Amino acid sequence: MATLAEAIAARSVATTYETLGKAVRHEVKRRVLDSIGCALGAWKSRPARVAREVAGGVAFPNGASLLGSNHRTTPDLAVFSNGALVRYLDFNDTYLSKEPAHPSDNLPAAWAIAQTAGRGGKDVITAAALGYELQCRLCDAASLRAHGWDHVTYGASSTALLAAKLYGLTTEQTVHALGLAGVCNFATRQTRTGQISDWKACAFSNAARNGVFAANLARLGLTGPHEIFEGPKGLFNMVTGAFDLNWARDADDWMICKTYIKYWPAEYHSQSAIDAALQLRPEIGGCGNIDEILIESFEAAVSIIGSEPEKWRPTSRETADHSMGYCVVLALRDGDVTRESFSDENIRDTQVLQLLDRIRIVETDECNAGYPDGIPNKLIVKLRDGRTLEKLVKYPRGHAGNPMTDEEVIAKFKRQATGIVSEATAERIVQMSLGLDELDDIAPLLEFETF
């Protein structure tokens, strides 16, 4: 019988732009636009500056573009730098299952290899759909988090697959790429534990850097470890146990259509709690009227963004946007959650911390039953006048069960682009992203002037 890597490789080689449904193609375009917007929103962040400086120090003619510049560098460094930008704000898209993921983290790899391999927009769409497909199907199949490993481990494989597709590798070469990417890129979940550091922005971009490097090695003839999944020391035996991997059944069954664009720049498990808080806010009439708040939630949310003491006294942006309680407080206080919600001033604000101390988060059977189909969070707010208000949200805005419109995605992009690029440049990026399949060269999409 074929190994799982052989089955994945064969599926990839057989996939063409024409085999993708119209909705799948359009969703890739929306995610490209959304991801560039997230990158622009993160433009002045410390991880973005550091990653750009590292990649900017290496010039590679006919290489891959550093986003927002004409500088070309090696594909792996472009992936690392551009990926850190896309990921920093925790505003890029999400998929939640047995393992969580931010599948648009795959896109910088598709941009870089498309440039170096001389591929156009249709090829980017096809490769991106494959990256989403493999990562999300792996997330459906088995948890890494349960074993202490990080979701970016799957990202090394998904980016190797899409890079192999763009390089035009054979089935055998693609199997080697998966072996090379899978054997040496296990990442621990310490990235997202306790007080969270700048590395959160870079964890997937590092996996993707290694994924495209693996595909290039396979392209040049290097062989990779056999049976990366089923082998005696492979993923199944060492981490997850055996699993079957489903694949798209038809042109419209691709996983990208089941993923979610974020409406607020915060960890996705908090999105429904933010939504519920904003819906209750008019009835509450001010944070001073709140006696206490109980958030009923599900295991993944409680474990990831509600259980550690650091989430109740965050000292970094990364920890604050991974604190459900903090996100709820800012939503109630300000009527929105934005990039500015996670400023040092807000994180240290005494009134914010006092309200945070009046919030409890508990796991319930009701919420567990609703996940991962939705992300059910229920807010129960007790007011000082004796009233109790409740709101349950299962599908927050942007979820596949409550998707954003194209107009909302464009508006989100333009908010992030404001102050970084001109209005004319922003509009050009919108048009090129939504017309991605018409581009023979994607460089104009990535190379533009910033302020």
N, C-alpha and C positions, 0 to 999 in steps of 0.2 A: 504494500500500500504506500501511496505517496505520503511524505511527511507533511506536517502542517505548513512548514515554510515553502515546500514545493507547491502545495495547493494555493497558498497566498500568491506566490510568484506567478503561477499560471493564470490566475484570475486577473492579476494586474496586467500581464502582457496582452491578454485578450480584450482588455477594456480600451475603448476609444471614445473620443468626444461624442460621436454619433450614438453610442450606446447609453449615454446619460440622458435622463429626462429633462424637459424644459425647466421644470421647477428646480432641479438639481443644479443646472447651469446657472440659473438666476441667483440661487442662494449663494453659490461661490462668489459671484460678483458682489453681492451685498456684504459678504464677510471680508472680502478684500478692502472694500471701502471702509467698513467698520474698523478693521485692523489698522489701516493707515491713520484713521482718526485717533485711535487709542495711542498710537505711536506719537502723533503730534501733541496729544495731551500730556504725554510724558517727556516732552522734548528737553525740559530744563532739569529733569531729575538727576540725582547723583549717579545711579546706575547707567543712565543713558549717556552722561558725559564720560564716564570711565570707559564704557564699552566702545563709544565712538573714538576715544583717544587711542585705545588699543588697536582697533581696526584701522584707524586713520594713519597709523604709523607704518602700515604695510601697503605698498602700492603694487597692484597686479594688473597690468594692461589687459584689456578684454576680459576682465574679471567681473565681479558682481558689485552692484552699486550700494554704497552706504545711503540709506534713505535720506532724502533731502539734500543731496549733494551730487557732484559729478565725480567724486572719488570712487575709483574701482579698487577692490581688494580681493583677497582670496575668497572663494565661496564660503568656506567655513567661518571666517571672521565676519563676513557680511551677515551670515545667518545669526551669529552670536550677538552682534551689535543690534541689528534690526529686530531680532526676537526679544531682546531685553526691553526695547522701546514698546513693542506691542504689548508686552506682558505687565509692565511696571504698575500701571494704575489699577490692575485687577478689574479692568473694564472690558476685556475682550471676551469672546463668547465661551459657552460652557456646555458640558454634557455631564449628567449625573446618573450613575448606575451603581453596580457593585464597586466600581472605581470611578472617582470624579476625573474630569479632564477639562482642559481649555483647548479645544481642537484647532482653533485658528492660530495657535502657536506653530502649527505646521506651515503656515503660509510663507514666512520669510525664507524657509528652505526652498519652497517652490519658486519664489522670485529669483533667488540666487542661482539655482541650477538652470532655470530657464534661460537666464542671461548667458551663462558660461557655455551652455549646450546649444545656444542659438535657436531656442524655441519661442513660440508666440503665445498669444493669449489663450487660444483653444487648448494648447498643451498644458498651460498653467491650470486651467479649469479642470482638466482631466486628472492631472497629478494631485491637485488639491483635494478633489473628491475622493481619490484613493487614500490619501493621508487621513482624512476624516474617517473614512470607512474602516480602515484597519484599527486606528486608535480607539474609536468608539465601540467597535465590535469586541475588541479585547477588554474594554471596560465592562461590557455586558457579560463577558465570559468569566472573569475572575477578579477578585480584589487583590490589590497590592498593599493597600493601606492596612488591611487586617494583619499583615505579616511584617509591618514596620517599614515597607518600601514605598517610594514615592511614585505618583502617577507618571512622572516624566520618563520613567523607565520604559513605558510603552511608546513614548515619543521617539526614542532612538530608532525603534523599528518602523514606525509610521513614516518618519522623514527619510529613512533609508529606502523605503519602498517607493515613495514619490520621487526621490532623486533618481532611483534606478529607472523609473518610468521615463523621466525626462532625458536621461542619458541614452535611452533606447536599449537597455540591457536585455539580454536573453533571459529565459526562465532560469537557466542554470546560474547565470551571473547574479540574478536577483536573489536567488537562494543564498549565494555566498555573501551578498550585501547584508541580508537579514542575519546571517550568522555572525558576521563581523560586527554589526551594530548591537546585536543582542548579548554577546558574550561578555562585554566589558563595560556596560553602561548602566549598571544597577545603582540607583540613587536612594539614599535613606530618607525617610520622612522627617528627619530632624530639621529639614528646610522649613517646615511649617509647624514647628513645635516651640512652645514657650514664646519669649520675645522674638519676633520674626525680623530677620535682617534683610539687607539689600539683595542677598542671594536669591530670594524668592523671585525676583524679576528675571534672574539669569538661569534658573535651574533647567527650564525646558530649552532655552536657547543653547545651553551647553549640550544637552542631549541631542538637539537638532544639529549642532555643529559636528558632533561625532557621527550622527546618522548620515549626513551628506559626505563626510570623509570616508565612511565605510563604503558607500556606494561608489565613490571615485576609486577606491582601492580595488573593488570588485571589477570595475570597468577596465582597469589596467591589468587585470589578470590574477590578483591575489585571491586565494581561496579562504573561506571562512569555516569555522567549526561546524561539523555536521550535526543534524538533529538538535537545533538550538532549543526547540520546545520539548521533544520527547526523550532526548538523550539522558543517560544515567545522571549527569550533572546539569541537565537542562532546566528550563523554567518550571516544567511540570513537577519534576521530582524534588527540586530545591526550594520552590516557593509556593506555587498555586495549587498543585494537583492537576490532574488531567482535565481538559475541557475541550468541547467542540466549538468551532468558530463559525458562526453564521455569516452569510454574505448577502449582498443586495439580491433580491429575488427577481427584480425587473428594473426598468429604467427609472422608475419613480420611488424605489424603495431604498435609496441611499441615505446613510446616517446623517449626512449634513442637514437634511430636512427635519431631523428630530432633535437638533441641538438648539441652543437658546442664545439670542443676542441680549446682552445685559442692558438694562435700563438705568441702573445706578452703579457707580464705581466702587463696588464692595463685593466681598466673597459671596458666591451665588446662593449658598444656603440661607443667607440673610435677606435675599431679595423679597420674599413673600412677607417677612416680618416688617421690612421697611414699607412695603405696600400697605400692609394692615395698619401700621402706625399713621401713615399719611391719610388713610381713609377715616381713622378715628379722631384725628387731630382737631377738626372743627367742633366736634362734640365735647372734647376735653376742655378747650378754651384756655390753654396755657399750662406750662409744665408745673407751675406752682399749685395747680389744683390736683396734682397726682399724689396719691398716698403710696401706692405700690403697683408694680406690674409683674404679672406672671406670663411667661412665654411658654406655651406648650409646643413641643417640637418633636423631631425624629432623631434617631440615634446618630446619624452622620453629622447633622447640624450641631447637636449637643456636644459630641466628641470633638469636632473640629473647631467650632467657634463659640463654644459656651461652657467648656468644662475646666479650662486651665486658669489659675489665678491671674496670669499675665493678661488674660482677656478682659479682666475687670480693672486693671491698671496699666493700659498700654503705654509704652514709651516710644513707639515708632509708628509711622504711617502703616507699615505692613501689618503690625499687630492690631492696630485700630480697625483696619478694614477687614480683619478676621475676627472681630468681636461683634457678635450679634447684638449684645446689649448696647454697646457704644453706637452702633449704626441706628438702632431704634431711638436712642436718646437724641441724636442729631436730627433725625427725621421729625421727631416731635417738637424739638426746639425751633428748627429753622424752616420746616415745611418742605425740605428737600435734602437729598444727600448728593454732594458734589465733590470735586477734587479738593475744594477748600475745607470740606468737613474734616479732613484728616491733617490739618495744619498742626504744628506744635502748640500753637495758642489754644486751639480747641481741645487737644488731647490733655492739656494741663488745666483746663478751665474747672474751677472749683464747683460751679453749679452743675456742669456735666457729670463730674465724678460723684456728686451727691445724689443725682438722679440715678446714675448707674448703680449705686449701692442699694437702690430700692427695686431692682429688677432681679427676678429669679427665672431660670430656664430649666424646664423639666422635660423628660422624654415621656411620651404617652403612646399607648397602643393605637389610638386613633390616627395620630400623625405617622407612626411607623407604617401603618397599613396603606397610607396614601403616597408613600415614597417607594420607588423613584418615578412613578407615573407623574406625580407632581411634587412640589416641595412645600407641604402643608405646615404653616406656622399659625398658631392662634394666639392673639394678644388678649389678655384679660386685665383690664385696667380698673383698679379701685380708686375712686376719687374721694377727696376729703369731705365732700358733701354727702357721702354715703352711697352714691350711685356706682354701679359696676357696668363697664362697657366691654363688649367682646367683639372680636373680628377674626375670622378664619380666612386666610388666603392660601389657595393651593397652586394656582397658576398665575404668578406675577406677570406684569407686563414684560414682554420679550420672550417669555417661555414659549416652547413649541405649541402649547395649548392656548396661548394668548399672544400670538406673535406681533411684533412691531411692523408697521407699514413701511414701505419704501421711503415715504416722506419723513417718518420718524427716524429712520436710519440715517438719512441725509442730514436731518437737523442735528442729530447727535454728532455726526462727523463735523459739521460746521462749527458747533460749539467748541469742540476740541481743537479745531484748526485756527480759531480766532486768536490773533496775537502772535501766531507762529508763521503763517503764510498769508499772502494777500487774498482778498475775496476772489479775485480772478483766478489765482492759482487753485484755491479750494474748489471752485466750480469746475476747473479743468480736471482735477482729480476725480470729482464726482462723475463726470462724463466718461472719462477713460475707464474708471472702475466698472461702471454699469455697461460700458461697451467693450469690456475686456476681450471678448471673443473676436473683435475686429482688429486687434493689435497684432501686427506681425513681430513687433519688438516692444517689450514691456519697459524698456529703459525710460521713456518719457513719463511713465506712471510713477517711477521711483525717484527720478532726478528732477528736483525743483528747488527754487530759492526759498530760504527761510529768513525771517527777520533776525 
